[in-house]
Amino acid sequence: MKRDRSGGIITVVHGSTIIKGFLSVLVMMVLLFSIIGVMTSLRPEYRLSSESVNAMTDQISGKMLYSLLANENHYFFSALPEGKSSPKITQQVLKLSANISLDDPRSLLGRELPGFSIFDSEILVAGEGTNYTNMPYESSPPNDVLNEEREAATQNLGGIVEPTKEPVQTPAMTTDGKKVVYIYNSHNRESFLPYLKGVTNPNLAYHSQINITKLGSKLLQDLESKGIGSSLEKTDIQANLNKKGLSYTKSYQESRSIAVSAMETNRDLDYLIDIHRDSKRKNNTTITINGKQYAKIAFVIGSNNPNPEKNIELATKLHHAIEKKYPGLSRGVLKQGGKGQNGVYNQDLSANAMLIEVGGVDNTFEEMYLTIDAFANVFSEFYWDAKEVSVPVTEKK
């Protein structure tokens, strides 16, 4: 920049300066997009995230957003279901600012009471009688209980009917020898108080032989009898943890590697079913249907699964199907996870992966087998209906 003879200002711009400026902007853009590309391609657990921002946005429900739109365009109010009012803005503001929900008393106590965070779950679809006071939960057993040499003596084994291997009759439809369902137990030594002599504490209900794996055998039998080829994982997950010196909290990590191996070995696997039992007592886990006692069932969704939508959709469909045929049997679809818990439950491996809680520590195998029968009936109908829809019209002819 310089002055001419008349006193005016002349600005001189060199071509090299323009080129340098252009190249600087170009390099910065390439660097920016490269960083964004790397960050978005990382696995979810390695990405930068803000727990507080995530928690805040999680409080904004679709109903609230819809209500805000309706305040601007009142036509949207006419689309609300009859008898359903729009959420109150004051309650939503309180929920966002103080993270307190007037509909959920846990929000007032959860951050004040030590250990209360393990009950920080969410009801996605409530079954009959399900609320935040009786949601399923699993307590970690003391380490010495998981040692085979110190497990309790058994009792009342005479009434246990072992599942048979062969189907009673040839099913009308089959998967032609393909094993499409994988059944396993991440907590394979979960047991039941009626069969453990002298044990009354639910936290001590664990056994290496009389345990939840019997329900897996029963489900295998039921599905095979309906033509749905299935495989049952018999690996002793807890024994593996003991050998490796890993804690009980690593159960899903151990079962994950085994499930991945099974999926790689058998490409036909379509559904993954992890069977558990609840730590709740019998009044919360039992229902009488047509004069028979059934162990209630619940579908658990991992809240830390980055893409749970399909898992939720599957669990919700099965819940409604069970409720239609066996009213009151399903406790609903519940989301669990958070700090100190796995929160994925291997459900990121497949959109058709599910975790079911069958009964609780006080239930008998007779009650739980009835529930497995009911679940198998509903699941098989769902499975064959889905297959029927997926078959092209030309093939049906």
PyMOL commands that set and color helices and strands:
alter all, ss='L'
color gray80, all
select helices_A, chain A and resi 15-41+44-46+51-58+62-72+74-79+89-98+106-109+116-119+143-146+148-150+157-159+193-195+202-204+213-225+237-244+248-265+282-285+309-325+347-349+365-390+393-396
alter helices_A, ss='H'
color red, helices_A
select strands_A, chain A and resi 2-3+9-10+122-126+181-184+230-232+271-276+286-289+292-295+297-302+330-336+353-358
alter strands_A, ss='S'
color yellow, strands_A
deselect
rebuild
show_as cartoon
